[in-house]
Amino acid sequence: MFATVSFDVKSGNALSIPVRAIVNVQGKDFAFVSTAPNVFERRALMLGQQVNDKAIVLHGLNAGDRVVIKGAMELKGISFGY
């Protein structure tokens, strides 16, 4: 027997970031947060469902964090030594 099941995911009040802000290194997800002008901190993320072009963040960011969206791949190279 087979069944087709679909779950409706609502965006609600969850903390989320654009998918393009997420960098993946060896199966782990990270984002870069601006902590001061031209100073960025790499944060490990635990992600939940993806809703449209955003991913729900379960752990690793706080409300109000300024997440890098444009240029995240360049910071990945600098941060991880690529």
C-alpha positions as CSV (number, residue, x, y, z in Angstrom):
1,M,0.0,0.0,0.0
2,F,1.1,3.6,-0.7
3,A,-0.2,6.9,0.4
4,T,0.5,10.5,-0.5
5,V,0.7,12.8,2.5
6,S,1.2,16.5,2.5
7,F,1.8,18.8,5.4
8,D,0.8,22.5,5.3
9,V,3.6,24.6,6.8
10,K,2.7,28.1,7.9
11,S,5.2,30.9,8.3
12,G,3.8,32.1,11.6
13,N,6.0,34.0,14.0
14,A,9.1,31.9,13.7
15,L,12.6,33.4,13.3
16,S,13.6,33.0,9.7
17,I,16.3,34.1,7.3
18,P,16.6,34.1,3.5
19,V,18.0,30.9,2.1
20,R,20.6,32.8,0.2
21,A,22.1,33.9,3.6
22,I,22.9,30.3,4.6
23,V,26.2,28.8,3.7
24,N,26.8,25.0,4.0
25,V,30.2,23.5,4.9
26,Q,30.6,19.8,5.2
27,G,26.9,19.3,5.9
28,K,26.6,22.1,8.5
29,D,24.8,25.3,8.1
30,F,26.1,28.7,9.0
31,A,25.2,32.4,8.7
32,F,27.3,35.5,9.1
33,V,26.1,38.2,11.5
34,S,27.3,41.8,11.4
35,T,28.6,42.7,14.9
36,A,30.1,46.1,14.1
37,P,30.9,48.0,10.9
38,N,32.9,45.6,8.7
39,V,33.1,43.0,11.4
40,F,31.3,39.7,10.9
41,E,30.8,36.7,13.1
42,R,30.2,33.2,11.8
43,R,27.3,31.4,13.6
44,A,26.4,27.7,13.4
45,L,22.7,27.2,12.7
46,M,20.1,24.6,13.4
47,L,17.4,25.0,10.8
48,G,13.8,23.9,10.6
49,Q,11.5,23.9,7.6
50,Q,12.0,26.0,4.5
51,V,9.0,28.2,3.7
52,N,9.2,29.7,0.2
53,D,12.6,31.5,0.1
54,K,13.2,31.5,3.8
55,A,14.4,29.0,6.3
56,I,13.2,28.8,9.9
57,V,16.1,29.1,12.4
58,L,15.7,27.0,15.5
59,H,19.1,27.8,17.0
60,G,22.1,30.0,16.3
61,L,20.5,33.5,15.8
62,N,18.6,35.9,17.9
63,A,15.8,38.3,16.9
64,G,17.4,41.5,15.7
65,D,20.7,40.0,14.5
66,R,21.9,41.6,11.3
67,V,22.5,38.7,8.9
68,V,24.6,39.0,5.8
69,I,22.7,38.2,2.7
70,K,24.7,39.7,-0.2
71,G,28.4,38.5,0.0
72,A,27.8,35.6,2.3
73,M,29.7,33.3,-0.1
74,E,32.8,35.6,0.0
75,L,32.7,35.6,3.8
76,K,32.5,31.8,3.6
77,G,35.8,31.7,1.7
78,I,37.5,34.0,4.1
79,S,36.1,32.4,7.2
80,F,36.9,28.8,6.2
81,G,40.1,29.5,4.4
82,Y,39.0,28.7,0.9
